[in-house]
Amino acid sequence: MRPYIICHMITSLDGSILPDQWHSTAEVSVDAMIERHYDHCADSFKAQGWIVGRETMSHYVPGVADESVSDEKGFIAAQWREDNLKPANGKPLAIAFDPKGRLRPETAELDGEHLVLVLGAQAPTYAIEHLQRAGVSYLFAGQQGDDVLQALEKISAFYGVERLLLQGGAITNGHFLRAGAIDEISTLVCPALDGATTFKGIFQSTDSESQTTVAAPLNTHFLGYSILEDGVIWSKYRLTAAR
Ligand SMILES: NC(=O)c1ccc[n+]([C@@H]2O[C@H](COP(=O)([O-])OP(=O)(O)OC[C@H]3O[C@@H](n4cnc5c(N)ncnc54)[C@H](OP(=O)(O)O)[C@@H]3O)[C@@H](O)[C@H]2O)c1
């Protein structure tokens, strides 16, 4: 059993998830809008943790290593790649998909939350040794670290969590969408515009992923909306497999 996954994201009017690029003529700044609404709405879901991709987590966890897919020691016996999950002792989970083992957290916690890294078996040995020294929980989700369902099942089995937030970025959300691992989408649309060519939307797939791995057909059921302060519109949809 995997946990119920709510993808919670904040966007501009033109659908960008990159607030650094937004322009707004609203009375409050983009930062103030995000600070006022994003976490507050996220808390309303009463989830037991949140999930992000390596790029997004690098804003919170210091020491992102250079992209380094392998070292010689990195390809020793596959059985050495054992999960190393530690009890969360009731703390919420802060989960990052880091397939190449590029994050270098120094402690097992992030602002009082229990950090869990989802790695690929491709992650180099020195990265895993670092996590062991820092006492950080990690698990493996296939060679490329892209087996979303396996990762969620392991997390659910060990931590007993039933509800998690998926909070970007676009690449990670895209992996979850193609895996059929999103149950609900919650979007906060802000009165701001991006308009740049480096625009990213809520979900991203490469051309080959789009061609070879078509997202499972989904039905979207409208759950409701709220108009928040600052002209921010919060909408929620349930996703189910199309019959
Ligand atoms: N507006 C919002 O609500 C919101 C929320 C979150 C983030 N953001 C923004 O989004 C931007 C980052 O988004 P992003 O799409 O570039 O990055 P991302 O999804 O945060 O991270 C992408 C990276 O995560 C790893 N990854 C995650 N899942 C994987 C999987 N299943 N298989 C393989 N690799 C996987 C890969 O790491 P490697 O590259 O190491 O292989 C991939 O390149 C940031 O600017 C952030 O501020 C916005």
PDBQT file of the ligand as one rigid body, heavy atoms in Angstrom, charges set to zero:
ROOT
HETATM    1  N1  LIG A 301       5.938  26.840  -7.085  1.00  0.00    +0.000 N 
HETATM    2  C1  LIG A 301       6.031  25.759  -6.327  1.00  0.00    +0.000 C 
HETATM    3  O1  LIG A 301       5.061  25.351  -5.680  1.00  0.00    +0.000 OA
HETATM    4  C2  LIG A 301       7.361  25.023  -6.255  1.00  0.00    +0.000 A 
HETATM    5  C3  LIG A 301       7.486  23.918  -5.426  1.00  0.00    +0.000 A 
HETATM    6  C4  LIG A 301       8.707  23.243  -5.407  1.00  0.00    +0.000 A 
HETATM    7  C5  LIG A 301       9.761  23.675  -6.210  1.00  0.00    +0.000 A 
HETATM    8  N2  LIG A 301       9.598  24.761  -7.000  1.00  0.00    +0.000 N 
HETATM    9  C6  LIG A 301      10.698  25.227  -7.845  1.00  0.00    +0.000 C 
HETATM   10  O2  LIG A 301      10.963  24.222  -8.820  1.00  0.00    +0.000 OA
HETATM   11  C7  LIG A 301      12.334  24.307  -9.198  1.00  0.00    +0.000 C 
HETATM   12  C8  LIG A 301      12.957  22.921  -9.221  1.00  0.00    +0.000 C 
HETATM   13  O3  LIG A 301      12.182  22.066 -10.044  1.00  0.00    +0.000 OA
HETATM   14  P1  LIG A 301      12.868  20.991 -10.981  1.00  0.00    +0.000 P 
HETATM   15  O4  LIG A 301      11.783  20.361 -11.771  1.00  0.00    +0.000 OA
HETATM   16  O5  LIG A 301      13.983  21.644 -11.710  1.00  0.00    +0.000 OA
HETATM   17  O6  LIG A 301      13.571  20.003  -9.965  1.00  0.00    +0.000 OA
HETATM   18  P2  LIG A 301      13.078  18.943  -8.860  1.00  0.00    +0.000 P 
HETATM   19  O7  LIG A 301      11.902  18.183  -9.317  1.00  0.00    +0.000 OA
HETATM   20  O8  LIG A 301      13.033  19.626  -7.546  1.00  0.00    +0.000 OA
HETATM   21  O9  LIG A 301      14.346  18.002  -8.838  1.00  0.00    +0.000 OA
HETATM   22  C9  LIG A 301      14.681  17.329 -10.030  1.00  0.00    +0.000 C 
HETATM   23  C10 LIG A 301      15.768  16.337  -9.756  1.00  0.00    +0.000 C 
HETATM   24  O10 LIG A 301      15.360  15.435  -8.772  1.00  0.00    +0.000 OA
HETATM   25  C11 LIG A 301      15.872  14.166  -9.106  1.00  0.00    +0.000 C 
HETATM   26  N3  LIG A 301      14.696  13.276  -9.279  1.00  0.00    +0.000 N 
HETATM   27  C12 LIG A 301      13.543  13.419  -8.617  1.00  0.00    +0.000 A 
HETATM   28  N4  LIG A 301      12.711  12.384  -8.878  1.00  0.00    +0.000 NA
HETATM   29  C13 LIG A 301      13.345  11.581  -9.706  1.00  0.00    +0.000 A 
HETATM   30  C14 LIG A 301      12.992  10.338 -10.311  1.00  0.00    +0.000 A 
HETATM   31  N5  LIG A 301      11.819   9.725 -10.077  1.00  0.00    +0.000 N 
HETATM   32  N6  LIG A 301      13.855   9.776 -11.161  1.00  0.00    +0.000 NA
HETATM   33  C15 LIG A 301      15.025  10.357 -11.380  1.00  0.00    +0.000 A 
HETATM   34  N7  LIG A 301      15.417  11.533 -10.811  1.00  0.00    +0.000 NA
HETATM   35  C16 LIG A 301      14.583  12.135  -9.984  1.00  0.00    +0.000 A 
HETATM   36  C17 LIG A 301      16.781  14.346 -10.276  1.00  0.00    +0.000 C 
HETATM   37  O11 LIG A 301      18.036  14.682  -9.708  1.00  0.00    +0.000 OA
HETATM   38  P3  LIG A 301      19.445  14.703 -10.496  1.00  0.00    +0.000 P 
HETATM   39  O12 LIG A 301      19.399  15.935 -11.323  1.00  0.00    +0.000 OA
HETATM   40  O13 LIG A 301      20.461  14.760  -9.419  1.00  0.00    +0.000 OA
HETATM   41  O14 LIG A 301      19.492  13.463 -11.324  1.00  0.00    +0.000 OA
HETATM   42  C18 LIG A 301      16.099  15.491 -10.957  1.00  0.00    +0.000 C 
HETATM   43  O15 LIG A 301      16.898  16.227 -11.834  1.00  0.00    +0.000 OA
HETATM   44  C19 LIG A 301      13.025  25.214  -8.188  1.00  0.00    +0.000 C 
HETATM   45  O16 LIG A 301      13.286  26.438  -8.796  1.00  0.00    +0.000 OA
HETATM   46  C20 LIG A 301      11.990  25.378  -7.093  1.00  0.00    +0.000 C 
HETATM   47  O17 LIG A 301      12.071  26.627  -6.463  1.00  0.00    +0.000 OA
HETATM   48  C21 LIG A 301       8.423  25.445  -7.039  1.00  0.00    +0.000 A 
ENDROOT
TORSDOF 0
